[in-house]
Amino acid sequence: MNEKKQNELSTAEAFLELYNSKNSTSYSIVKHDDTPDFQCKDQESNKLNLEITLSQDREKDIQAALGRSNSRNFEKLKRHIEDVKAGKANPLEGVSCSHGSVLEMMVKCIEPKLKKDYGSNVALVIRHVSGIFWKWHLIEDQIKERLDLSRNTFAKGIWIISNSLDEIYRLI
């Protein structure tokens, strides 16, 4: 199984565990496919399909989380702090803000997904690659305002799952 499929699988498994606990359901994966990524059923044969994607606070965060970029490594952070102390760098350079970069990146992640039809009983599950699980309720309205939800085919919702796979939030 390639890395993309492994990430999708671990995200789907964690999401289902949290979703089932939150909703007193018993969905499990029946098939790992491609559009949507997962077909799931519960004990009563109710269907739940999952489309998995990744979101990030800033460009290159996903690559950094996968070990393909040094944009978030400790050495780079140390150099940045030294440059700030020397007056050579902006202290806010590279900082994430929920009402700025995070909001924009989440909209950028969801928009293309809304343009496709993944079928029925589908939930969009967004694994947010960040060290912080933002207070999504604080920017939920701004995200919704920037999206064309008239074409939303995600009848089972648009969900965000933390990168640590231990918290979910229903955005829409």
Biotite code that builds the C-alpha atoms (Angstrom):
import biotite.structure as struc

atoms = struc.array([
    struc.Atom([0.000, 0.000, 0.000], chain_id="A", res_id=1, res_name="MET", atom_name="CA", element="C"),
    struc.Atom([1.455, 3.365, -0.979], chain_id="A", res_id=2, res_name="ASN", atom_name="CA", element="C"),
    struc.Atom([1.884, 6.272, 1.419], chain_id="A", res_id=3, res_name="GLU", atom_name="CA", element="C"),
    struc.Atom([-1.222, 8.140, 0.214], chain_id="A", res_id=4, res_name="LYS", atom_name="CA", element="C"),
    struc.Atom([-3.416, 5.066, 0.745], chain_id="A", res_id=5, res_name="LYS", atom_name="CA", element="C"),
    struc.Atom([-1.841, 4.455, 4.174], chain_id="A", res_id=6, res_name="GLN", atom_name="CA", element="C"),
    struc.Atom([-2.583, 8.052, 5.240], chain_id="A", res_id=7, res_name="ASN", atom_name="CA", element="C"),
    struc.Atom([-6.136, 7.753, 3.942], chain_id="A", res_id=8, res_name="GLU", atom_name="CA", element="C"),
    struc.Atom([-6.648, 4.457, 5.780], chain_id="A", res_id=9, res_name="LEU", atom_name="CA", element="C"),
    struc.Atom([-5.299, 5.685, 9.125], chain_id="A", res_id=10, res_name="SER", atom_name="CA", element="C"),
    struc.Atom([-7.428, 8.832, 8.806], chain_id="A", res_id=11, res_name="THR", atom_name="CA", element="C"),
    struc.Atom([-10.571, 6.870, 7.928], chain_id="A", res_id=12, res_name="ALA", atom_name="CA", element="C"),
    struc.Atom([-10.074, 4.365, 10.753], chain_id="A", res_id=13, res_name="GLU", atom_name="CA", element="C"),
    struc.Atom([-9.530, 7.099, 13.340], chain_id="A", res_id=14, res_name="ALA", atom_name="CA", element="C"),
    struc.Atom([-12.447, 9.135, 12.003], chain_id="A", res_id=15, res_name="PHE", atom_name="CA", element="C"),
    struc.Atom([-14.814, 6.162, 12.179], chain_id="A", res_id=16, res_name="LEU", atom_name="CA", element="C"),
    struc.Atom([-13.769, 5.390, 15.739], chain_id="A", res_id=17, res_name="GLU", atom_name="CA", element="C"),
    struc.Atom([-14.480, 8.980, 16.827], chain_id="A", res_id=18, res_name="LEU", atom_name="CA", element="C"),
    struc.Atom([-17.620, 9.303, 14.672], chain_id="A", res_id=19, res_name="TYR", atom_name="CA", element="C"),
    struc.Atom([-19.059, 6.021, 15.968], chain_id="A", res_id=20, res_name="ASN", atom_name="CA", element="C"),
    struc.Atom([-18.360, 7.028, 19.555], chain_id="A", res_id=21, res_name="SER", atom_name="CA", element="C"),
    struc.Atom([-19.910, 10.469, 19.085], chain_id="A", res_id=22, res_name="LYS", atom_name="CA", element="C"),
    struc.Atom([-22.998, 9.218, 17.237], chain_id="A", res_id=23, res_name="ASN", atom_name="CA", element="C"),
    struc.Atom([-23.525, 5.781, 18.838], chain_id="A", res_id=24, res_name="SER", atom_name="CA", element="C"),
    struc.Atom([-23.041, 4.065, 15.481], chain_id="A", res_id=25, res_name="THR", atom_name="CA", element="C"),
    struc.Atom([-20.975, 1.093, 14.340], chain_id="A", res_id=26, res_name="SER", atom_name="CA", element="C"),
    struc.Atom([-19.614, 1.897, 10.885], chain_id="A", res_id=27, res_name="TYR", atom_name="CA", element="C"),
    struc.Atom([-16.644, -0.031, 9.583], chain_id="A", res_id=28, res_name="SER", atom_name="CA", element="C"),
    struc.Atom([-14.725, 0.033, 6.315], chain_id="A", res_id=29, res_name="ILE", atom_name="CA", element="C"),
    struc.Atom([-16.010, -2.327, 3.632], chain_id="A", res_id=30, res_name="VAL", atom_name="CA", element="C"),
    struc.Atom([-13.919, -1.124, 0.687], chain_id="A", res_id=31, res_name="LYS", atom_name="CA", element="C"),
    struc.Atom([-10.989, 1.225, 0.084], chain_id="A", res_id=32, res_name="HIS", atom_name="CA", element="C"),
    struc.Atom([-11.522, 2.647, -3.360], chain_id="A", res_id=33, res_name="ASP", atom_name="CA", element="C"),
    struc.Atom([-11.057, 5.991, -5.058], chain_id="A", res_id=34, res_name="ASP", atom_name="CA", element="C"),
    struc.Atom([-14.156, 8.210, -5.411], chain_id="A", res_id=35, res_name="THR", atom_name="CA", element="C"),
    struc.Atom([-15.117, 8.166, -2.681], chain_id="A", res_id=36, res_name="PRO", atom_name="CA", element="C"),
    struc.Atom([-12.080, 6.792, -0.884], chain_id="A", res_id=37, res_name="ASP", atom_name="CA", element="C"),
    struc.Atom([-13.998, 4.496, 1.489], chain_id="A", res_id=38, res_name="PHE", atom_name="CA", element="C"),
    struc.Atom([-17.274, 2.661, 1.521], chain_id="A", res_id=39, res_name="GLN", atom_name="CA", element="C"),
    struc.Atom([-18.478, 1.861, 5.029], chain_id="A", res_id=40, res_name="CYS", atom_name="CA", element="C"),
    struc.Atom([-21.467, 0.052, 6.537], chain_id="A", res_id=41, res_name="LYS", atom_name="CA", element="C"),
    struc.Atom([-22.867, -0.382, 9.994], chain_id="A", res_id=42, res_name="ASP", atom_name="CA", element="C"),
    struc.Atom([-24.477, -3.492, 11.520], chain_id="A", res_id=43, res_name="GLN", atom_name="CA", element="C"),
    struc.Atom([-27.847, -2.585, 9.951], chain_id="A", res_id=44, res_name="GLU", atom_name="CA", element="C"),
    struc.Atom([-26.224, -2.164, 6.495], chain_id="A", res_id=45, res_name="SER", atom_name="CA", element="C"),
    struc.Atom([-26.593, 1.639, 6.562], chain_id="A", res_id=46, res_name="ASN", atom_name="CA", element="C"),
    struc.Atom([-24.011, 3.190, 4.257], chain_id="A", res_id=47, res_name="LYS", atom_name="CA", element="C"),
    struc.Atom([-21.474, 5.917, 4.971], chain_id="A", res_id=48, res_name="LEU", atom_name="CA", element="C"),
    struc.Atom([-18.926, 6.833, 2.332], chain_id="A", res_id=49, res_name="ASN", atom_name="CA", element="C"),
    struc.Atom([-15.813, 8.856, 3.100], chain_id="A", res_id=50, res_name="LEU", atom_name="CA", element="C"),
    struc.Atom([-13.781, 11.167, 0.911], chain_id="A", res_id=51, res_name="GLU", atom_name="CA", element="C"),
    struc.Atom([-10.452, 11.886, 2.638], chain_id="A", res_id=52, res_name="ILE", atom_name="CA", element="C"),
    struc.Atom([-8.249, 14.917, 2.027], chain_id="A", res_id=53, res_name="THR", atom_name="CA", element="C"),
    struc.Atom([-5.529, 16.893, 3.799], chain_id="A", res_id=54, res_name="LEU", atom_name="CA", element="C"),
    struc.Atom([-5.436, 20.557, 4.766], chain_id="A", res_id=55, res_name="SER", atom_name="CA", element="C"),
    struc.Atom([-2.627, 22.692, 6.124], chain_id="A", res_id=56, res_name="GLN", atom_name="CA", element="C"),
    struc.Atom([-2.054, 26.003, 7.853], chain_id="A", res_id=57, res_name="ASP", atom_name="CA", element="C"),
    struc.Atom([0.544, 27.147, 5.324], chain_id="A", res_id=58, res_name="ARG", atom_name="CA", element="C"),
    struc.Atom([2.062, 25.970, 2.069], chain_id="A", res_id=59, res_name="GLU", atom_name="CA", element="C"),
    struc.Atom([4.494, 23.066, 2.596], chain_id="A", res_id=60, res_name="LYS", atom_name="CA", element="C"),
    struc.Atom([3.029, 21.983, 5.974], chain_id="A", res_id=61, res_name="ASP", atom_name="CA", element="C"),
    struc.Atom([1.804, 18.708, 4.467], chain_id="A", res_id=62, res_name="ILE", atom_name="CA", element="C"),
    struc.Atom([5.215, 18.015, 2.926], chain_id="A", res_id=63, res_name="GLN", atom_name="CA", element="C"),
    struc.Atom([6.860, 18.808, 6.267], chain_id="A", res_id=64, res_name="ALA", atom_name="CA", element="C"),
    struc.Atom([4.517, 16.430, 8.105], chain_id="A", res_id=65, res_name="ALA", atom_name="CA", element="C"),
    struc.Atom([5.456, 13.706, 5.603], chain_id="A", res_id=66, res_name="LEU", atom_name="CA", element="C"),
    struc.Atom([9.168, 14.443, 6.019], chain_id="A", res_id=67, res_name="GLY", atom_name="CA", element="C"),
    struc.Atom([9.591, 15.964, 2.557], chain_id="A", res_id=68, res_name="ARG", atom_name="CA", element="C"),
    struc.Atom([10.297, 19.556, 3.536], chain_id="A", res_id=69, res_name="SER", atom_name="CA", element="C"),
    struc.Atom([12.327, 21.288, 6.195], chain_id="A", res_id=70, res_name="ASN", atom_name="CA", element="C"),
    struc.Atom([9.921, 24.230, 6.328], chain_id="A", res_id=71, res_name="SER", atom_name="CA", element="C"),
    struc.Atom([8.939, 23.322, 9.900], chain_id="A", res_id=72, res_name="ARG", atom_name="CA", element="C"),
    struc.Atom([12.129, 21.782, 11.249], chain_id="A", res_id=73, res_name="ASN", atom_name="CA", element="C"),
    struc.Atom([13.777, 22.825, 14.491], chain_id="A", res_id=74, res_name="PHE", atom_name="CA", element="C"),
    struc.Atom([16.998, 24.127, 12.896], chain_id="A", res_id=75, res_name="GLU", atom_name="CA", element="C"),
    struc.Atom([15.051, 26.462, 10.628], chain_id="A", res_id=76, res_name="LYS", atom_name="CA", element="C"),
    struc.Atom([13.101, 27.746, 13.633], chain_id="A", res_id=77, res_name="LEU", atom_name="CA", element="C"),
    struc.Atom([16.336, 28.407, 15.571], chain_id="A", res_id=78, res_name="LYS", atom_name="CA", element="C"),
    struc.Atom([17.788, 30.345, 12.625], chain_id="A", res_id=79, res_name="ARG", atom_name="CA", element="C"),
    struc.Atom([14.591, 32.376, 12.340], chain_id="A", res_id=80, res_name="HIS", atom_name="CA", element="C"),
    struc.Atom([14.719, 33.294, 16.040], chain_id="A", res_id=81, res_name="ILE", atom_name="CA", element="C"),
    struc.Atom([18.364, 34.378, 15.650], chain_id="A", res_id=82, res_name="GLU", atom_name="CA", element="C"),
    struc.Atom([17.436, 36.495, 12.611], chain_id="A", res_id=83, res_name="ASP", atom_name="CA", element="C"),
    struc.Atom([14.556, 38.095, 14.531], chain_id="A", res_id=84, res_name="VAL", atom_name="CA", element="C"),
    struc.Atom([16.888, 38.945, 17.423], chain_id="A", res_id=85, res_name="LYS", atom_name="CA", element="C"),
    struc.Atom([19.344, 40.465, 14.947], chain_id="A", res_id=86, res_name="ALA", atom_name="CA", element="C"),
    struc.Atom([16.562, 42.513, 13.352], chain_id="A", res_id=87, res_name="GLY", atom_name="CA", element="C"),
    struc.Atom([16.877, 40.647, 10.044], chain_id="A", res_id=88, res_name="LYS", atom_name="CA", element="C"),
    struc.Atom([13.475, 38.913, 10.033], chain_id="A", res_id=89, res_name="ALA", atom_name="CA", element="C"),
    struc.Atom([9.847, 39.624, 10.768], chain_id="A", res_id=90, res_name="ASN", atom_name="CA", element="C"),
    struc.Atom([8.849, 37.813, 13.995], chain_id="A", res_id=91, res_name="PRO", atom_name="CA", element="C"),
    struc.Atom([5.451, 36.973, 12.486], chain_id="A", res_id=92, res_name="LEU", atom_name="CA", element="C"),
    struc.Atom([6.896, 35.397, 9.351], chain_id="A", res_id=93, res_name="GLU", atom_name="CA", element="C"),
    struc.Atom([5.609, 31.838, 9.091], chain_id="A", res_id=94, res_name="GLY", atom_name="CA", element="C"),
    struc.Atom([3.075, 32.272, 11.877], chain_id="A", res_id=95, res_name="VAL", atom_name="CA", element="C"),
    struc.Atom([-0.350, 30.692, 11.448], chain_id="A", res_id=96, res_name="SER", atom_name="CA", element="C"),
    struc.Atom([-3.479, 32.589, 12.382], chain_id="A", res_id=97, res_name="CYS", atom_name="CA", element="C"),
    struc.Atom([-6.968, 31.073, 12.397], chain_id="A", res_id=98, res_name="SER", atom_name="CA", element="C"),
    struc.Atom([-8.524, 34.228, 10.924], chain_id="A", res_id=99, res_name="HIS", atom_name="CA", element="C"),
    struc.Atom([-5.861, 34.473, 8.208], chain_id="A", res_id=100, res_name="GLY", atom_name="CA", element="C"),
    struc.Atom([-3.814, 31.684, 6.709], chain_id="A", res_id=101, res_name="SER", atom_name="CA", element="C"),
    struc.Atom([-5.785, 28.834, 8.299], chain_id="A", res_id=102, res_name="VAL", atom_name="CA", element="C"),
    struc.Atom([-9.114, 30.193, 7.092], chain_id="A", res_id=103, res_name="LEU", atom_name="CA", element="C"),
    struc.Atom([-7.808, 30.696, 3.550], chain_id="A", res_id=104, res_name="GLU", atom_name="CA", element="C"),
    struc.Atom([-6.150, 27.279, 3.374], chain_id="A", res_id=105, res_name="MET", atom_name="CA", element="C"),
    struc.Atom([-9.303, 25.504, 4.601], chain_id="A", res_id=106, res_name="MET", atom_name="CA", element="C"),
    struc.Atom([-11.436, 27.250, 1.965], chain_id="A", res_id=107, res_name="VAL", atom_name="CA", element="C"),
    struc.Atom([-8.817, 26.370, -0.664], chain_id="A", res_id=108, res_name="LYS", atom_name="CA", element="C"),
    struc.Atom([-9.005, 22.733, 0.447], chain_id="A", res_id=109, res_name="CYS", atom_name="CA", element="C"),
    struc.Atom([-12.808, 22.437, 0.389], chain_id="A", res_id=110, res_name="ILE", atom_name="CA", element="C"),
    struc.Atom([-13.631, 24.417, -2.790], chain_id="A", res_id=111, res_name="GLU", atom_name="CA", element="C"),
    struc.Atom([-12.464, 21.832, -5.352], chain_id="A", res_id=112, res_name="PRO", atom_name="CA", element="C"),
    struc.Atom([-14.177, 19.027, -3.445], chain_id="A", res_id=113, res_name="LYS", atom_name="CA", element="C"),
    struc.Atom([-17.514, 20.847, -3.700], chain_id="A", res_id=114, res_name="LEU", atom_name="CA", element="C"),
    struc.Atom([-17.227, 20.812, -7.499], chain_id="A", res_id=115, res_name="LYS", atom_name="CA", element="C"),
    struc.Atom([-17.297, 17.011, -7.685], chain_id="A", res_id=116, res_name="LYS", atom_name="CA", element="C"),
    struc.Atom([-20.084, 14.548, -7.016], chain_id="A", res_id=117, res_name="ASP", atom_name="CA", element="C"),
    struc.Atom([-18.869, 11.644, -4.895], chain_id="A", res_id=118, res_name="TYR", atom_name="CA", element="C"),
    struc.Atom([-22.257, 9.899, -4.768], chain_id="A", res_id=119, res_name="GLY", atom_name="CA", element="C"),
    struc.Atom([-24.685, 9.453, -1.893], chain_id="A", res_id=120, res_name="SER", atom_name="CA", element="C"),
    struc.Atom([-24.161, 9.175, 1.855], chain_id="A", res_id=121, res_name="ASN", atom_name="CA", element="C"),
    struc.Atom([-20.739, 10.830, 1.643], chain_id="A", res_id=122, res_name="VAL", atom_name="CA", element="C"),
    struc.Atom([-18.828, 12.709, 4.324], chain_id="A", res_id=123, res_name="ALA", atom_name="CA", element="C"),
    struc.Atom([-15.795, 14.813, 3.457], chain_id="A", res_id=124, res_name="LEU", atom_name="CA", element="C"),
    struc.Atom([-13.126, 14.149, 6.086], chain_id="A", res_id=125, res_name="VAL", atom_name="CA", element="C"),
    struc.Atom([-10.333, 16.715, 6.187], chain_id="A", res_id=126, res_name="ILE", atom_name="CA", element="C"),
    struc.Atom([-7.210, 15.746, 8.109], chain_id="A", res_id=127, res_name="ARG", atom_name="CA", element="C"),
    struc.Atom([-5.786, 19.066, 9.212], chain_id="A", res_id=128, res_name="HIS", atom_name="CA", element="C"),
    struc.Atom([-1.997, 18.797, 9.230], chain_id="A", res_id=129, res_name="VAL", atom_name="CA", element="C"),
    struc.Atom([-1.105, 21.188, 12.023], chain_id="A", res_id=130, res_name="SER", atom_name="CA", element="C"),
    struc.Atom([0.280, 21.006, 15.510], chain_id="A", res_id=131, res_name="GLY", atom_name="CA", element="C"),
    struc.Atom([-2.806, 22.923, 16.628], chain_id="A", res_id=132, res_name="ILE", atom_name="CA", element="C"),
    struc.Atom([-6.413, 21.779, 16.431], chain_id="A", res_id=133, res_name="PHE", atom_name="CA", element="C"),
    struc.Atom([-7.946, 25.196, 15.911], chain_id="A", res_id=134, res_name="TRP", atom_name="CA", element="C"),
    struc.Atom([-11.169, 26.370, 17.524], chain_id="A", res_id=135, res_name="LYS", atom_name="CA", element="C"),
    struc.Atom([-13.078, 25.833, 14.290], chain_id="A", res_id=136, res_name="TRP", atom_name="CA", element="C"),
    struc.Atom([-16.329, 27.220, 15.677], chain_id="A", res_id=137, res_name="HIS", atom_name="CA", element="C"),
    struc.Atom([-14.656, 30.662, 15.802], chain_id="A", res_id=138, res_name="LEU", atom_name="CA", element="C"),
    struc.Atom([-14.142, 30.780, 12.021], chain_id="A", res_id=139, res_name="ILE", atom_name="CA", element="C"),
    struc.Atom([-16.877, 28.394, 10.882], chain_id="A", res_id=140, res_name="GLU", atom_name="CA", element="C"),
    struc.Atom([-19.131, 31.204, 9.632], chain_id="A", res_id=141, res_name="ASP", atom_name="CA", element="C"),
    struc.Atom([-16.312, 32.866, 7.669], chain_id="A", res_id=142, res_name="GLN", atom_name="CA", element="C"),
    struc.Atom([-15.475, 29.541, 5.995], chain_id="A", res_id=143, res_name="ILE", atom_name="CA", element="C"),
    struc.Atom([-19.123, 28.968, 5.048], chain_id="A", res_id=144, res_name="LYS", atom_name="CA", element="C"),
    struc.Atom([-19.433, 32.525, 3.692], chain_id="A", res_id=145, res_name="GLU", atom_name="CA", element="C"),
    struc.Atom([-16.540, 31.925, 1.285], chain_id="A", res_id=146, res_name="ARG", atom_name="CA", element="C"),
    struc.Atom([-17.835, 28.616, -0.053], chain_id="A", res_id=147, res_name="LEU", atom_name="CA", element="C"),
    struc.Atom([-20.533, 27.993, -2.649], chain_id="A", res_id=148, res_name="ASP", atom_name="CA", element="C"),
    struc.Atom([-22.528, 25.456, -0.650], chain_id="A", res_id=149, res_name="LEU", atom_name="CA", element="C"),
    struc.Atom([-25.305, 25.290, -3.246], chain_id="A", res_id=150, res_name="SER", atom_name="CA", element="C"),
    struc.Atom([-23.418, 22.338, -4.799], chain_id="A", res_id=151, res_name="ARG", atom_name="CA", element="C"),
    struc.Atom([-22.598, 20.593, -1.529], chain_id="A", res_id=152, res_name="ASN", atom_name="CA", element="C"),
    struc.Atom([-23.083, 16.854, -2.108], chain_id="A", res_id=153, res_name="THR", atom_name="CA", element="C"),
    struc.Atom([-21.663, 15.841, 1.272], chain_id="A", res_id=154, res_name="PHE", atom_name="CA", element="C"),
    struc.Atom([-24.954, 14.748, 2.849], chain_id="A", res_id=155, res_name="ALA", atom_name="CA", element="C"),
    struc.Atom([-23.099, 13.250, 5.827], chain_id="A", res_id=156, res_name="LYS", atom_name="CA", element="C"),
    struc.Atom([-21.223, 16.474, 6.499], chain_id="A", res_id=157, res_name="GLY", atom_name="CA", element="C"),
    struc.Atom([-17.846, 18.094, 6.134], chain_id="A", res_id=158, res_name="ILE", atom_name="CA", element="C"),
    struc.Atom([-15.663, 17.075, 9.057], chain_id="A", res_id=159, res_name="TRP", atom_name="CA", element="C"),
    struc.Atom([-12.216, 18.085, 10.266], chain_id="A", res_id=160, res_name="ILE", atom_name="CA", element="C"),
    struc.Atom([-10.040, 15.592, 12.105], chain_id="A", res_id=161, res_name="ILE", atom_name="CA", element="C"),
    struc.Atom([-6.928, 16.631, 14.000], chain_id="A", res_id=162, res_name="SER", atom_name="CA", element="C"),
    struc.Atom([-3.533, 15.554, 12.711], chain_id="A", res_id=163, res_name="ASN", atom_name="CA", element="C"),
    struc.Atom([-3.111, 13.533, 15.915], chain_id="A", res_id=164, res_name="SER", atom_name="CA", element="C"),
    struc.Atom([-6.350, 11.707, 14.958], chain_id="A", res_id=165, res_name="LEU", atom_name="CA", element="C"),
    struc.Atom([-7.965, 12.201, 18.347], chain_id="A", res_id=166, res_name="ASP", atom_name="CA", element="C"),
    struc.Atom([-10.547, 14.958, 17.755], chain_id="A", res_id=167, res_name="GLU", atom_name="CA", element="C"),
    struc.Atom([-13.234, 15.651, 15.132], chain_id="A", res_id=168, res_name="ILE", atom_name="CA", element="C"),
    struc.Atom([-15.345, 18.703, 14.376], chain_id="A", res_id=169, res_name="TYR", atom_name="CA", element="C"),
    struc.Atom([-18.349, 18.889, 12.049], chain_id="A", res_id=170, res_name="ARG", atom_name="CA", element="C"),
    struc.Atom([-17.889, 22.041, 10.033], chain_id="A", res_id=171, res_name="LEU", atom_name="CA", element="C"),
    struc.Atom([-20.942, 21.670, 7.800], chain_id="A", res_id=172, res_name="ILE", atom_name="CA", element="C"),
])
